[in-house]
Amino acid sequence: MLDHLGLPDQADRLNRAIETTTAAGILTRDLGGTATTADVTKALIDALNA
Protein backbone atom coordinates (compact mmCIF):
# COMPACT_ATOMS: atom_id res chain seq x y z
CA MET A 1 0.00 0.00 0.00
CA LEU A 2 2.81 2.41 0.84
CA ASP A 3 4.36 1.79 -2.58
CA HIS A 4 1.00 2.46 -4.20
CA LEU A 5 0.77 5.75 -2.30
CA GLY A 6 4.18 6.79 -3.64
CA LEU A 7 6.10 6.14 -0.43
CA PRO A 8 8.71 3.57 -1.47
CA ASP A 9 11.23 4.47 1.25
CA GLN A 10 8.64 3.94 3.98
CA ALA A 11 7.54 0.68 2.34
CA ASP A 12 11.13 -0.58 2.32
CA ARG A 13 11.59 0.43 5.95
CA LEU A 14 8.44 -1.41 7.02
CA ASN A 15 9.40 -4.50 4.98
CA ARG A 16 12.81 -4.58 6.67
CA ALA A 17 11.13 -4.34 10.09
CA ILE A 18 8.83 -7.22 9.19
CA GLU A 19 11.78 -9.31 8.00
CA THR A 20 13.74 -8.54 11.17
CA THR A 21 10.79 -9.46 13.38
CA THR A 22 9.96 -12.71 11.62
CA ALA A 23 13.63 -13.71 11.38
CA ALA A 24 13.83 -13.31 15.17
CA GLY A 25 11.03 -15.86 15.44
CA ILE A 26 8.46 -13.40 16.71
CA LEU A 27 5.38 -14.90 15.10
CA THR A 28 1.71 -15.24 15.96
CA ARG A 29 0.21 -18.70 16.41
CA ASP A 30 -1.26 -18.75 12.90
CA LEU A 31 2.32 -18.55 11.60
CA GLY A 32 3.65 -21.19 13.99
CA GLY A 33 4.78 -18.91 16.80
CA THR A 34 3.57 -18.08 20.25
CA ALA A 35 3.57 -14.27 20.20
CA THR A 36 0.43 -12.23 20.66
CA THR A 37 -0.57 -9.53 18.21
CA ALA A 38 0.61 -6.99 20.77
CA ASP A 39 4.01 -8.74 20.98
CA VAL A 40 4.42 -8.61 17.21
CA THR A 41 3.32 -4.98 17.07
CA LYS A 42 5.85 -4.02 19.77
CA ALA A 43 8.61 -5.91 17.97
CA LEU A 44 7.78 -4.15 14.70
CA ILE A 45 7.83 -0.75 16.38
CA ASP A 46 11.12 -1.59 18.08
CA ALA A 47 12.60 -2.63 14.72
CA LEU A 48 11.38 0.58 13.11
CA ASN A 49 12.97 2.62 15.89
CA ALA A 50 16.29 0.76 15.76
N, C-alpha and C positions, 0 to 999 in steps of 0.2 A: 504494500500500500504506500509506504514512504517513497519508493521508487516512482510509483505512479503519480504521486503528488509533486514530483520533481525534487525530492530530497535524498539523493543517492548517498551522500556522506552519512546522514543519519541512519539510512537503511543498512549500510555497511557496519556502522557502529553497533546497531542492535543485533545484526546477524553474528558479529564477533562475540557479543555478550551471550547470546544463545549458545553458540558453539562452546564457549568457555564453561558455561553452566552445565551443559549436558556432558561435556568431556570430564567434568569433575564428578559425574555420577549423580548429580542433583536432578532427579526425575520424579514425576508423579507416578502413582501406582499404575495408571493406564499405559505408561511407558516402561514398566518394569521396576520402578523405584519405590521409595517409601516416603518421599517428600510430600508435604502438603502444597497446595497452591500458594499459600503465603510464603512457604520456604523457598519455592522456586522464584516467586516475585522478588523476595529479598535478595536472593543470589543474583538475579538479573540486574537489580539496581546496584548492588555492590560491584558487579562486573562493569557496569556502565560508568561508575564513579572511580574505578581503578585507573 
